[in-house]
């Protein structure tokens, strides 16, 4: 795989580690994030002056385990995933929500794969220096090569939410500069730092993240684009607890959206995510409509096993 062409879209940028029902989203200040919202200036390209290494060896095999455990992991020399669907891979490679992808084949959710991809030994040091956003981009040539994926983007006027400060004012805790978060969330290297976020079943913890990171998380939870309109420019330590909608929570859906076996029903006495935002963070979601960039699959094939 020598192709280095990547598609730089206006989707939220993230690298995820999904293990047995918990989601850790490792973010940074996201200097390369762009927006499809009118009036917001595009930021610098995450690939500017950076040579992205290509995967040298890629193994793709069908997963026949018949369970709901999914793992997606960045490794020092590459990328590994087990029991992942095409939809999950597209989400990881393009940083886009599942509901913004159209044209997927019938097997895009039901067929599951195990993937192990490694760069050449001479590229390991370069890979280690890439940001999470840049590591995401090198998955795109893998999909083009092994799944023959061809896509284009379309901008549509869709319902969305605007994240604003509630009437009573913000209750956010601004992060302390230089905090090492010794007892907090650790990154893949085992070191605590700002810019890390952990999302579980109805619970969010974040360390020194901007409001755009919170907006991106809310977009995933609510299956609707959330735009930061708070005007808050700092970085914040966040703790948020809510009662998730069991049917719509992506963390607790099995293949084709079916509930995963053994999941307990959530406690309906807790606050919704809308109420929790206002009561715990002093923020509010208001309905709006605007341009949202979507991804359209033009062609894709079931990969050959190797």
C-alpha positions in Angstrom: 0.0 0.0 0.0 1.9 3.0 -1.2 -1.0 5.5 -1.8 -0.9 8.5 0.5 -4.0 10.3 -0.9 -6.3 11.3 1.9 -9.7 12.9 2.0 -9.7 16.0 4.2 -13.3 16.5 5.2 -15.0 18.8 7.6 -16.0 16.1 10.0 -15.1 16.0 13.7 -11.6 14.6 14.2 -11.0 11.9 16.7 -9.2 8.7 17.5 -11.2 6.2 19.5 -10.3 3.2 21.6 -13.4 1.1 22.1 -13.2 -1.9 24.5 -16.0 -4.0 25.8 -18.6 -1.3 26.3 -16.6 1.8 27.2 -15.4 4.5 24.9 -12.3 6.6 25.4 -11.9 9.5 23.0 -8.3 10.8 22.9 -8.5 14.3 21.7 -6.2 17.3 21.6 -6.8 21.0 20.9 -7.6 19.8 17.4 -5.6 22.5 15.6 -6.6 21.0 12.2 -10.3 20.8 12.8 -12.5 22.6 10.2 -16.2 23.4 10.2 -19.0 23.3 7.7 -20.8 26.0 9.6 -21.1 29.3 7.7 -19.0 32.1 9.1 -16.5 29.9 10.9 -13.0 30.1 9.6 -11.2 26.9 8.5 -8.1 26.0 10.5 -4.8 24.8 9.2 -4.6 21.5 7.3 -3.6 18.6 9.6 -1.5 17.2 6.8 0.4 20.4 6.0 4.2 19.7 5.7 3.7 16.2 7.1 4.6 13.0 5.2 2.1 10.4 6.3 3.5 6.9 6.3 1.5 4.1 4.6 0.8 0.7 6.0 3.3 -1.8 4.7 1.5 -5.0 5.8 -2.2 -5.3 6.2 -4.2 -8.4 7.3 -8.0 -8.4 6.9 -9.9 -11.5 8.1 -13.6 -12.1 8.7 -14.6 -12.3 12.4 -16.8 -15.2 13.3 -16.8 -14.9 17.0 -20.6 -14.1 17.2 -20.1 -11.7 20.2 -20.4 -7.9 20.7 -16.9 -7.1 21.9 -15.3 -4.5 19.7 -11.7 -3.3 19.9 -10.2 -0.5 17.9 -6.6 0.4 18.9 -3.7 2.5 17.7 -0.4 0.7 18.2 3.2 2.0 18.2 3.7 0.4 14.8 0.2 0.5 13.3 -3.4 -0.2 13.9 -5.4 -3.2 15.2 -9.2 -3.8 15.3 -11.3 -6.8 16.0 -15.0 -7.5 15.3 -15.4 -4.2 13.4 -17.9 -3.4 10.7 -17.3 -1.4 7.5 -19.4 1.4 9.1 -17.1 1.4 12.1 -14.0 1.6 9.9 -15.5 4.5 7.9 -16.3 6.3 11.1 -12.7 5.8 12.4 -11.1 6.8 9.1 -13.2 9.8 8.2 -14.3 11.0 11.7 -18.0 10.9 10.7 -21.1 9.8 12.4 -22.8 6.7 11.0 -26.0 8.6 10.3 -24.2 10.9 7.9 -23.0 8.1 5.7 -25.2 7.0 2.8 -25.0 4.4 0.0 -23.6 1.6 2.3 -24.2 -2.0 1.2 -26.4 -4.3 3.2 -23.4 -6.1 4.8 -21.8 -2.8 6.0 -23.0 -3.4 9.6 -23.6 -7.2 9.7 -20.2 -8.4 8.4 -17.4 -8.1 10.9 -13.6 -8.1 10.4 -10.4 -8.4 12.3 -7.7 -6.0 11.0 -4.0 -5.8 11.8 -2.0 -3.1 9.9 1.7 -2.3 10.4 4.0 0.3 8.8 7.5 -0.6 7.7 10.1 -0.6 10.4 11.7 2.5 9.0 8.3 4.4 9.4 7.7 3.5 13.0 9.3 6.6 14.4 7.4 8.8 12.0 4.1 7.1 13.0 4.8 7.8 16.7 5.0 11.5 16.0 1.7 11.7 14.2 -1.3 13.4 16.0 -4.5 11.4 16.5 -6.0 13.3 13.6 -3.1 12.3 11.3 -3.2 8.7 12.3 -6.9 8.7 11.4 -6.1 9.8 7.9 -3.8 6.9 7.1 -6.7 4.5 7.5 -8.3 5.9 4.4 -5.9 4.4 1.9 -6.4 1.0 3.7 -10.1 1.2 2.9 -9.5 2.2 -0.7 -7.0 -0.6 -1.2 -8.7 -3.5 0.6 -12.4 -2.6 0.4 -12.1 -0.7 -2.9 -13.9 2.2 -1.2 -14.8 5.2 -3.3 -16.6 8.1 -1.8 -17.7 11.7 -2.3 -19.1 14.4 -0.1 -22.4 16.3 -0.2 -23.5 19.2 1.9 -27.1 19.1 3.0 -29.4 21.3 5.1 -30.2 19.2 8.1 -31.5 19.7 11.6 -28.8 20.4 14.2 -28.3 21.6 17.7 -26.5 24.7 18.8 -24.6 24.5 22.2 -25.1 27.7 24.1 -24.6 29.0 27.6 -27.8 28.6 29.7 -29.7 31.5 31.2 -28.1 31.0 34.7 -24.5 31.1 33.3 -21.8 28.6 32.7 -20.9 26.1 35.5 -17.8 24.9 33.8 -14.5 24.3 35.6 -11.6 25.8 33.7 -8.6 23.6 33.5 -5.4 24.4 35.4 -2.5 25.2 33.2 0.2 22.5 33.4 -2.0 20.0 35.2 -0.5 16.5 34.7 -3.7 14.7 35.9 -1.7 12.2 37.8 -5.0 10.5 39.0 -7.0 11.2 35.8 -7.4 9.7 32.4 -4.2 8.2 30.9 -3.4 8.2 27.2 -2.3 5.2 25.1 1.2 5.7 26.5 0.0 5.5 30.1 0.7 9.3 30.7 -2.0 11.6 32.0 -2.4 14.9 30.3 -4.9 17.5 29.1 -7.0 16.9 26.0 -8.2 13.4 27.0 -11.9 12.4 27.2 -13.6 9.2 28.4 -17.2 8.5 27.5 -19.1 5.6 29.1 -22.7 4.6 29.4 -24.3 7.9 30.5 -21.1 9.4 31.8 -18.4 11.8 30.5 -15.1 12.8 32.0 -12.7 15.1 30.2 -9.5 16.8 31.0 -8.6 20.3 29.6 -10.7 20.1 26.5 -12.2 22.9 24.4 -15.9 23.3 23.8 -15.5 21.8 20.3 -14.6 18.4 21.9 -17.8 18.5 23.9 -19.8 19.4 20.8 -18.3 16.5 18.9 -19.2 14.0 21.8 -22.7 15.3 21.9 -23.0 14.9 18.2 -22.2 11.2 18.6 -24.6 10.7 21.4 -27.5 12.5 19.9 -27.0 11.5 16.2 -27.3 15.1 15.2 -24.6 17.7 14.5 -23.9 19.9 17.5 -22.3 23.3 16.8 -20.4 25.2 19.6 -22.1 28.6 20.0 -21.1 29.2 23.6 -18.4 31.7 22.9 -16.2 30.0 25.5 -12.6 29.8 24.3 -10.9 28.1 27.2 -10.2 24.5 28.0 -12.3 22.8 30.7 -12.4 19.8 33.0 -15.8 18.2 32.5 -17.9 15.7 34.5 -21.3 14.9 33.2 -23.8 12.1 34.1 -27.1 11.4 32.4 -29.5 8.6 31.7 -28.9 7.5 28.1 -31.5 6.4 25.7 -30.9 2.6 25.5 -32.2 2.3 22.0 -30.1 5.1 20.5 -26.9 4.9 22.5 -24.3 3.8 20.0 -22.2 2.2 22.8 -24.9 -0.3 23.6 -26.1 -1.3 20.1 -25.3 -4.6 18.5 -25.2 -5.4 14.8 -27.7 -3.4 12.8 -28.7 -1.4 15.8 -30.0 -4.3 17.9 -29.6 -4.1 21.7 -26.5 -6.0 22.9 -27.3 -9.1 24.9 -27.2 -8.8 28.7 -27.5 -5.0 28.8 -29.5 -3.8 31.8 -32.2 -1.2 31.3 -31.0 2.3 32.3 -32.3 4.0 35.4 -35.1 6.1 34.0 -35.1 8.3 37.1 -31.9 10.1 36.1 -31.7 13.3 34.0 -31.7 13.3 30.2 -28.6 14.5 28.5 -30.4 17.8 27.8 -31.3 18.3 31.5 -27.9 17.2 32.7 -26.1 19.7 30.5 -28.1 22.6 31.9 -28.0 21.5 35.6 -24.4 20.2 35.7 -22.6 22.4 33.2 -24.8 25.4 32.7 -25.1 24.8 29.0 -28.1 24.3 26.8 -28.9 22.7 23.4 -31.2 24.7 21.1 -32.6 23.3 17.8 -31.5 24.9 14.5 -30.9 24.0 10.9 -27.9 24.4 8.8 -25.4 22.9 6.3 -23.9 19.6 7.3 -21.3 17.7 5.2 -22.2 14.1 4.6 -20.3 11.2 3.0 -21.7 9.2 0.1 -20.3 5.7 -0.8 -20.0 5.4 -4.6 -18.4 1.9 -4.5 -17.2 -0.7 -2.0 -16.4 -4.4 -2.1 -16.2 -7.2 0.4 -12.4 -7.6 1.0 -10.6 -10.7 0.2 -9.2 -12.6 3.2 -5.5 -12.6 4.0 
